[in-house]
Amino acid sequence: MAVAQHTEPASGSLVGRVAIVTGAGSRGTGIGNGRAAAILLARRGARVLLLDAQMEAALETQRWIDAEGGTSLALEANVAEPAQCCAAVAHAAETWGRVDILVNNVGVGGPAGNAVEVDIEAWDRALRINVSSMMLMAKYAIPHMRRQGAGSIVNIASVAGLIGGTPALLYPTSKGAVVNMTRAMAAHHGTEGIRVNCVAPGMVHTPMVADRMTPEVREQRRKRSLLHTEGSGWDVGHAVVYLASDEARWVTGVILPVDAGATAGTLSPDLKADAPST
Ligand SMILES: NC(=O)c1ccc[n+]([C@@H]2O[C@H](COP(=O)([O-])OP(=O)(O)OC[C@H]3O[C@@H](n4cnc5c(N)ncnc54)[C@H](O)[C@@H]3O)[C@@H](O)[C@H]2O)c1
C-alpha cells in the first residue's frame, strides 16, 4: 500500500478543539504564562477550561477571553489533588465532548534552601504541586485523547530544570523532573497519536516574579539576555500554542527553551581569546 503523502502545510487553527490550562489565572490583571497561553489558545478558536486554585484569577482570564469573543470556562481546582484533577477533566469532556489539549502550567517556587536547610514537608508539598500534578492531569486527560486518536500535552518547566545555579534545591529539581517526564510520556503515548512537549521559560516578567523585581534588577536581567529584551508571558504562550497545534504535528518529546538564549551561553571574551587563529 502506498504511504500517504503529507503535501499541505498544517493548519494552526484550533477551531473545534478543547483545551485545559492549569494555573490559567495570574495575580491581579498581570499576564502570567498560563493566562497568556489560555488567551492565545482561545484566539486560535479552542474552547478553554481555565483551572486555578484561585477562582477570581481564573475568572479574570475568562473576562479577557470573553472580551475577545472567545469561549472559555473558569473552574476552581487544586491540581495537587487527584479527585479535583479527575473532576476537572470530566467537566471539560461533559461540557464540550472532548479533550484535545492539556497545558500543565501550574508551578510554584517552593521552599528555599539546599539539601541541608530545606524543610522536608515543604519539599514534599512542592514536588506534589510542581511534578505530581502534571502526572495527575495527564492520567485523566489521556484516556479521552486515546479515544480520539490524537492529543497534545504541553508541560511548563523552566530553564532552572536544564541548568544548575539556582540557590534553592527544590525548584530546579522539580523542573528537571518535568523535563524528563515529558520525554518519558512522549515515548509512552506517541503511537496513540498523543504528542507530549515541554516549554522551558527563562526569567520572563510575570506576576509570579514581579514582586521580587526592582526596576534596576529588571534592567540588569534585560541587559544580560542575548537579545537585550525582557520576556513576557506572551512569549511563553506563543510557544505553547505552536506545540499544541497541528503545526507541531511531527514534534514530540521536545524541550523548547523560551529564554532569549539564556541556555545557549553568553559571549565570553576568554573563549574568544582561545579561539584557533585561521
Ligand atoms: N515567571 C517566570 O519567570 C517563570 C520562569 C520559568 C518557569 N515558570 C513557570 O511557569 C509557570 C507559571 O508561572 P507564572 O509566572 O505564570 O505564575 P503565576 O503565579 O502568574 O500563575 C500561576 C497560577 O497557578 C495557580 N496555582 C498555584 N498552585 C496551584 C494549584 N495547586 N492548583 C491550581 N492552580 C494553582 C496560581 O493561583 C496562579 O494563578 C510555573 O510552572 C512556573 O514555574 C515561570
PDBQT file of the ligand as one rigid body, heavy atoms in Angstrom, charges set to zero:
ROOT
HETATM    1  N1  LIG A 301       7.672  33.659  35.661  1.00  0.00    +0.000 N 
HETATM    2  C1  LIG A 301       8.813  33.137  35.310  1.00  0.00    +0.000 C 
HETATM    3  O1  LIG A 301       9.827  33.814  35.151  1.00  0.00    +0.000 OA
HETATM    4  C2  LIG A 301       8.900  31.663  35.061  1.00  0.00    +0.000 A 
HETATM    5  C3  LIG A 301      10.116  31.144  34.595  1.00  0.00    +0.000 A 
HETATM    6  C4  LIG A 301      10.226  29.786  34.333  1.00  0.00    +0.000 A 
HETATM    7  C5  LIG A 301       9.126  28.953  34.545  1.00  0.00    +0.000 A 
HETATM    8  N2  LIG A 301       7.963  29.482  35.011  1.00  0.00    +0.000 N 
HETATM    9  C6  LIG A 301       6.845  28.546  35.226  1.00  0.00    +0.000 C 
HETATM   10  O2  LIG A 301       5.681  28.989  34.549  1.00  0.00    +0.000 OA
HETATM   11  C7  LIG A 301       4.525  28.521  35.257  1.00  0.00    +0.000 C 
HETATM   12  C8  LIG A 301       3.578  29.671  35.534  1.00  0.00    +0.000 C 
HETATM   13  O3  LIG A 301       4.289  30.702  36.129  1.00  0.00    +0.000 OA
HETATM   14  P1  LIG A 301       3.702  32.178  36.209  1.00  0.00    +0.000 P 
HETATM   15  O4  LIG A 301       4.878  33.054  36.412  1.00  0.00    +0.000 OA
HETATM   16  O5  LIG A 301       2.782  32.426  35.082  1.00  0.00    +0.000 OA
HETATM   17  O6  LIG A 301       2.902  32.067  37.598  1.00  0.00    +0.000 OA
HETATM   18  P2  LIG A 301       1.634  32.858  38.186  1.00  0.00    +0.000 P 
HETATM   19  O7  LIG A 301       1.885  32.867  39.651  1.00  0.00    +0.000 OA
HETATM   20  O8  LIG A 301       1.407  34.160  37.486  1.00  0.00    +0.000 OA
HETATM   21  O9  LIG A 301       0.419  31.898  37.848  1.00  0.00    +0.000 OA
HETATM   22  C9  LIG A 301       0.332  30.608  38.363  1.00  0.00    +0.000 C 
HETATM   23  C10 LIG A 301      -1.113  30.298  38.701  1.00  0.00    +0.000 C 
HETATM   24  O10 LIG A 301      -1.152  28.963  39.211  1.00  0.00    +0.000 OA
HETATM   25  C11 LIG A 301      -2.106  28.920  40.260  1.00  0.00    +0.000 C 
HETATM   26  N3  LIG A 301      -1.815  27.777  41.130  1.00  0.00    +0.000 N 
HETATM   27  C12 LIG A 301      -0.799  27.631  42.007  1.00  0.00    +0.000 A 
HETATM   28  N4  LIG A 301      -0.889  26.438  42.624  1.00  0.00    +0.000 NA
HETATM   29  C13 LIG A 301      -1.985  25.828  42.121  1.00  0.00    +0.000 A 
HETATM   30  C14 LIG A 301      -2.606  24.564  42.355  1.00  0.00    +0.000 A 
HETATM   31  N5  LIG A 301      -2.112  23.691  43.255  1.00  0.00    +0.000 N 
HETATM   32  N6  LIG A 301      -3.715  24.237  41.642  1.00  0.00    +0.000 NA
HETATM   33  C15 LIG A 301      -4.221  25.115  40.740  1.00  0.00    +0.000 A 
HETATM   34  N7  LIG A 301      -3.692  26.323  40.490  1.00  0.00    +0.000 NA
HETATM   35  C16 LIG A 301      -2.574  26.675  41.166  1.00  0.00    +0.000 A 
HETATM   36  C17 LIG A 301      -1.971  30.246  40.964  1.00  0.00    +0.000 C 
HETATM   37  O11 LIG A 301      -3.148  30.578  41.678  1.00  0.00    +0.000 OA
HETATM   38  C18 LIG A 301      -1.688  31.204  39.800  1.00  0.00    +0.000 C 
HETATM   39  O12 LIG A 301      -2.871  31.823  39.327  1.00  0.00    +0.000 OA
HETATM   40  C19 LIG A 301       5.055  27.831  36.515  1.00  0.00    +0.000 C 
HETATM   41  O13 LIG A 301       5.138  26.446  36.300  1.00  0.00    +0.000 OA
HETATM   42  C20 LIG A 301       6.442  28.423  36.685  1.00  0.00    +0.000 C 
HETATM   43  O14 LIG A 301       7.302  27.574  37.411  1.00  0.00    +0.000 OA
HETATM   44  C21 LIG A 301       7.825  30.814  35.282  1.00  0.00    +0.000 A 
ENDROOT
TORSDOF 0
